[in-house]
Structure formats: C-alpha cells, structure tokens
Amino acid sequence: MALTKDDKKYFELVLGPINIELIGISTRLDKINGAVQKHEKEISDIIIEKAVNREHQKIFDTTCEEVEDIKIKLEDIDDSLLEYKFMKKYPKISLIVMSIFGICLIALALGQFNIL
C-alpha cells in the first residue's frame, strides 16, 4: 500500500507536534542528565572526602590516646620530682633536713661500732 501526498501531509500534521514535543523532551533530558552527572561527581567527591575524614579521625583518636598516655607519664615524673622541687624551692630547709639525717646516720654508725 503506497502512501499518497494527502496521507503524508496528514502524518506530518499529526506527528509534527509529537516530533516537536519529543525534541523538547530530549533537550530537557540532556539538561537533566548534565545535572545528574554533576550530582554524581559531587557525591563521589563527598564519598572520597568522607573516607579521608575517617582516616584522619582514626589518626586523631590514636593521637589523643597517645597524648593521654604521655600525660599520665608526665604526672608520674612530676610526682617523682617532688623532692627535687622541694629542695630547689626551699634550699635552707633541705640542707637542714639532710644535715640532721647525716648526723643521725653518723650517730648510728658510731653506736654500731661502739666508738662512743
């Protein structure tokens, strides 16, 4: 069955607006696809950034634990240096205490050997 000129005109009249609509839809889809690609790129960047942030958080947590350990060690060292700090702050009292200790030690030694 061959199409006549009238049939062709009819199809052009009927399908013309549909074709125009399809072109418009195609244009909108292209714009939407561009936006989707942009969003996919942003999502990928965010996922990568999130992974990097997790690694940084792990390092931060480890560092915080190490800082706490160092803090405890420093407190122990501070406690062990208490006598030194006392001697440095009060040298006369420290000298008197050490002199008394020395005298007592000598007295004990002399008493041990029955020298007196």
C-alpha positions in Angstrom: 0.0 0.0 0.0 1.6 3.2 -1.1 1.1 6.5 0.7 -0.3 9.4 -1.2 0.6 13.0 -0.7 -2.5 13.6 1.4 -1.5 10.7 3.6 2.0 12.2 4.0 0.5 15.6 4.9 -1.8 14.0 7.4 1.0 12.2 9.1 3.1 15.4 9.1 0.2 17.3 10.7 -0.5 14.6 13.3 3.1 13.6 14.0 4.7 17.1 13.7 3.6 18.3 17.1 4.6 15.0 18.6 8.0 15.3 17.0 8.4 18.9 18.4 7.4 17.5 21.9 10.0 14.7 21.5 12.7 17.3 20.7 11.7 19.3 23.7 11.7 16.2 25.9 15.1 15.3 24.5 16.5 18.7 25.3 15.2 18.6 28.9 16.6 15.1 29.3 20.0 16.3 28.2 19.8 19.1 30.8 18.7 16.6 33.5 21.5 14.2 32.5 24.0 17.0 32.8 22.7 17.8 36.3 22.7 14.2 37.3 26.3 13.8 36.2 27.2 16.9 38.2 25.5 15.4 41.3 27.2 12.1 40.8 30.5 13.8 40.7 29.7 15.7 43.9 28.5 12.5 45.6 31.8 10.8 44.5 33.8 13.7 45.9 31.9 13.6 49.2 32.4 9.8 49.5 36.1 10.3 49.0 36.2 13.1 51.4 34.3 11.0 54.0 36.8 8.2 53.6 39.7 10.7 54.1 38.0 12.1 57.2 37.6 8.7 58.7 41.3 8.1 58.3 42.0 11.5 59.9 39.6 10.6 62.7 41.5 7.3 63.3 44.8 9.2 63.4 43.3 11.8 65.7 41.9 9.1 68.1 45.2 7.4 68.2 47.0 10.7 68.8 44.6 11.5 71.6 45.3 8.2 73.3 49.0 8.8 73.0 48.6 12.2 74.5 46.7 10.8 77.4 49.5 8.2 77.9 52.1 10.9 77.8 50.0 13.0 80.3 50.0 10.1 82.7 53.7 9.6 82.3 54.3 13.3 82.9 52.2 13.2 86.1 54.3 10.2 87.3 57.6 12.1 86.5 56.2 15.2 88.2 55.4 13.2 91.3 58.9 11.6 91.3 60.5 15.1 91.1 58.5 16.4 94.0 61.5 16.1 96.4 63.8 17.8 93.9 61.3 20.7 93.5 61.1 21.0 97.3 64.9 21.2 97.6 65.1 23.8 94.9 62.3 25.8 96.4 63.5 25.6 100.0 67.2 25.0 99.9 67.9 26.0 103.5 65.3 23.6 104.9 66.5 20.9 102.6 70.1 21.4 103.8 69.0 21.3 107.5 67.0 18.1 106.8 69.9 16.5 105.1 72.3 17.6 107.8 70.1 16.1 110.5 69.9 12.9 108.5 73.6 12.8 108.1 74.2 13.5 111.8 71.7 10.7 112.7 73.5 8.4 110.3 76.9 9.1 111.8 75.5 8.7 115.3 74.1 5.3 114.3 77.3 4.3 112.8 79.3 5.3 115.9 76.8 3.5 118.1 77.1 0.4 115.9 80.8 0.2 116.2 80.7 1.2 119.9 83.1 4.0 119.3 81.4 6.3 121.8 
